[in-house]
Amino acid sequence: MTNALNHLLEIAPAPSEPRQKDWGEVERSLGVELPADYKELIHVYGGSNWDDYLYVLEPGCPNENYDLIEWAENQAEDLEDLWEFEKKPAELEAAEGSRVIPWATTDNGECLYWLVRPDLEPDQWTVMVNEARGDHWEHFSVSCTQFLASSLDGELQSNILSSLFPRATHEFRRLGAV
C-alpha cells in the first residue's frame, strides 16, 4: 500500500467492502496499463466523491456517470476536436505520442488527467488539471493518489480547483447506482 493511500485512510476510513475489478479487461478496453496506486485506490474506495466536490472515476462504476472507460473515450474525442482550435498543453507536445486519460472530475466540470507519455511506465504518470470552461491547464509531478491525499490535506494547491476544496471537515462518499 502506498504512503498516499495510507494518508487517505487517515483522512477517511475505507468502506468495509473492497471493489474487485478485472484489471486485465479494463486495461484492454483502454488500450493501456493503469498505475498501481490507482488500482489500489479503486480497490479500497471505489468510485468516490471527496468533500462533495471531486469525483474519482471507476471502471464499471455503479453510478454510470462516473465510469472511467466511458469518460476516457468521450474525453479523447472531445479533446481532439478542441485541439483543432486551441493549443495543446506544452506537456503534451514534449514527447510524440503523449496523451491524457481522465481519472477524476469535479462538480464544476474540471477534469483531472494522467499525463501519459510513451517513455514512462504507468506508475510514473503525473497529473494534469484542466479548467472547466477554458484552456488553462496545470501540471503536478505526483501520482493520482498523491494528488488526492495532498489536495485534501492542503499540502497541494491548485489554482483551477475550487477555493472551497478541500473542506475543513472532510466528507467521503462511495459512488453507488442512481
N, C-alpha and C positions, 0 to 999 in steps of 0.2 A: 504494500500500500504506500502511495506517495505521501510526502510530507504535506503537500497541498490538500490531499484528501483527508488526512488526519486533522488538519486545521479546519476543514469544513465540518467534520464530525464534532469538533468542539463548538462550532457555531450553531449547528442544527443536527440533532440526533437523527440517525438514519431510520427510515421506515423498517418495520420488522421483516417484511418480505422482500428479498432482493429480486431484481428483474433479471431474467435469463434471456439471452439473445443468441441466435445463431450468427455469430460474427462473420463466419465464412460467407454465408448467404448475403448478409448486409454489405460486406466489402465487395462481393461480386456485383451486386446491384450498383454500387457507387463506382466500381472500377478502380478502387484504391484501398489500401490498408489504412486503418484508422489508428490514432495514437492510443497506447495502452492506458494512459491516465483517463482518457475519455471513456474507454470501455469500463474501467473501474468506477468512474463517476456514475455511469448509467446503471451498472450492476447494483451499486449501493443506493442511489437516489432515484433512478429512472428519470423520465422526462419530468421537469420540475419548474416551479415558479419560486423565485427568490425575492423577498421584500416587495411582493406584489408588483414587480416590475420586469425582472429579467427571466426569460423562459429558456431553459436548456432543452434543445431538441433531442428527440429519441427516435431511433429507427423502430417503426411499428408502434409508435406511441398510442396508448388507448385514446387520447384526445388527438384525433387525426389532424387537427390544425397545427400540431407541433411535431409532425413526422419528419425526421431527418432526411430520408430519401426523397420525399416529395419536395421539401424545401431546397435540397441540393439541385434537383432537376430544374425547378422553377427559377431559382436564383441564377443558375448558369445561363439559362436562356435570356432572362431579363438583363443581366449584366452585359452579355454580348451585344444585345440591342442598344443598351445605354452607351457602351463604349464606341459606338459608331459616331456619337455626338459629343461625348465627354472624354477627357483624358483619363487613361488608366492610372492608378496609383503607381508611383515610382517603383515600389517593391515588386510589382507585377512585371515591370519592364526589365528588372535586373537580371533575370535568367529566363531564357526561352523555355516555354512550357509551364511557366508559373501560373497558378490559378488560385482561386479562393473557393472554399467549401464552407457553408454556414454550419455553425454548431449551436447558436443561440440567437434570440431576438428579444426585443423589448415591447412593452405595451405601447410605446410611442412609434415603433416601426424601425428603430435602429437595428442593424444586423451585425452579429459578431461572427467572424470567419476564421478558419485556419488559413494561413498563408502556406500553400502547398508549392514546394519547389522540387523539380526533378532531382536536384543534387542533395536533397535532405531526406532522411528517414522520417516517418510519421511522428516519432517521439521527439523530433527536433523542430516540428512545425511551431510557428508562433501565431499570435492573434492579431487580427486586424478588425477595426470597428468602423462602420460606415454610418454616417448620419442618415436619418430617415428620408429627408426630402432635400438632398443636396449632394454635392460631390466631395465633401470633406471626409477624409479617412485618417485614422490613427493606427500606428503600428506599435505593438507591445511585444518585447522579446521574452515572452513567457508562454507556458502551455495553457490550454483552456482551463484546466483545474486550478493552476496557479493564478490565472486571471480572475476566476470567480472568487477564490478564497481571499486574494489580495484586495479585490474590489470591496468585498463585504467587510473586511476589517479596516478599510480606509487607507491601506498602505499604497494602493494603486489608484491613481486619479485619472479619469477620462474627461476631456473637455466636450465630448459628444454625448455621453450618457447623462441622464437627468441629474441635476444637482440634489434631488431628493433621494437619490440612491447612493449609498446604502442607507437604510433606516437605522435609527439608534437601537431599536429592538428588532432583531431580525425575525422575519417570517419565512417559513419554508412550507411549500405545498407540493406534494407529488401530483402530477397530472393524471387524471382519470378520464374515462369515457364521458362524453357530454351528450 
